[in-house]
Amino acid sequence: MTSNWREMWAEVDRRHEESKDSQGAIVELFGRYARLDKQGRADADGALFEALHGEDETKRYDALAIINEFQLSEAIPHLRELAARLQLTDTPGAPFELAKVQRILHKLQPAG
């Protein structure tokens, strides 16, 4: 099932990239994720969390957006690992991505 989410995700990104509408991809992914059943979400979550460990910035952007929108607290350990990795990265976008990851972590972590 995870491969179904991956295939759909790649297709959505490709279509929206071709039409120069990257924000449209996020909106479509939100809608598709919202319609998933429990098993579908579990499978999609696996792909999202895997993307956080990958080098593809576009996939990480999408994954972070979905995690943030749907408040996926199960992502916390993966987000912490990504934050640690970004602190050691010297790419120009790393500080901005790190700030986003930290904001999401702050929202997801229980108070106290």
N, C-alpha and C positions, 0 to 999 in steps of 0.2 A: 504493500500500500504506500509506503514512503516513496517508492519510485514513482507512483502515480502523482503524488504531490510535486515531486522534483520535476517530472515531465511537464506538468501543467505550469509550474512556476517558470521554467525555462521558456515555454511557449508564450506566456503572458509577458515576460520581460522582453523577449524578442519582438513581439508584435508592437509593444509600446515604444521600444527603442527605435524601431523602424519609422514609427509615426512621430518621433521626437516628443513623446508624452510620458516621461518617466513617472510623473505623479499619478497618471492614470493607471499605471501598473500597480501602485500601492493601493489605490482605491479598489481596483478589481481583486487584488489579493485579499484585502480586508473582507470583501463580500464573500469570496470563495471560502475563506477560513471560517467565517461566521456560519456558513451553511453546513460545515462538516459535522458528522455525528461524533460521538465520543471516541470511537476507534480511529476515525479519520483524523481527528485532532491529535490523537496520540502519535499517529504516523507522521503527520505534518510537523508536530513539535520536534520529532527526531531530526527531520531535515533542517528545521530552523536552527536547532542547537548545533547541529553539525556545521552549518554555514558560519556560525560564530567562530569556529575553530579554523576556518578556511582563509585563504588569501584573497578571495574575490570580494572586493569592497562593495560592489553592487548587491551581491547576495547578502552580505552582512547588513547593509543599509536596509534592505527589505525585511530581513529577519528582525532587526532591532525595531523597526516600525511596527511589525505585527506583535512582537513581544510587548512593546509599550502599549499599543492599542488595546490588547486583550489581557493585559496585566498578568502575564504568564510567570508566576513566581517560581515555577519549576526551572526557569532559566537562570536563576540567581548564581548557581555555581559556574555555569558557562560564562555568564557576564563577568564574574570576578576573574576568571581565567583570561578572558579577552582584555579586561582592564589592565591586568598585570603585564600582558604581552604588549599592549599599546604603550605602556610607560617606558618600555625598552626599545620602542620603534622610533626611528628618526625620519619617517616619511612626513611630508608637509601636512597631510590631513590627520595624522595620528592624534595631535592634541584636541582637535575638534571632535573626533570620534570618541576619544576617551571621555571628554566632557559629557557627551550624549550618553555613553554607557553609565557613567556615574549618576547622571540624573535619573536614568531608568532604574538603576539599582536602588537609589534613594526612595523612589516611588514604590518599589516592590518589597523592600525589606520592612518587616513589621517594626513598629515603634517599640522602643524599650530595649 
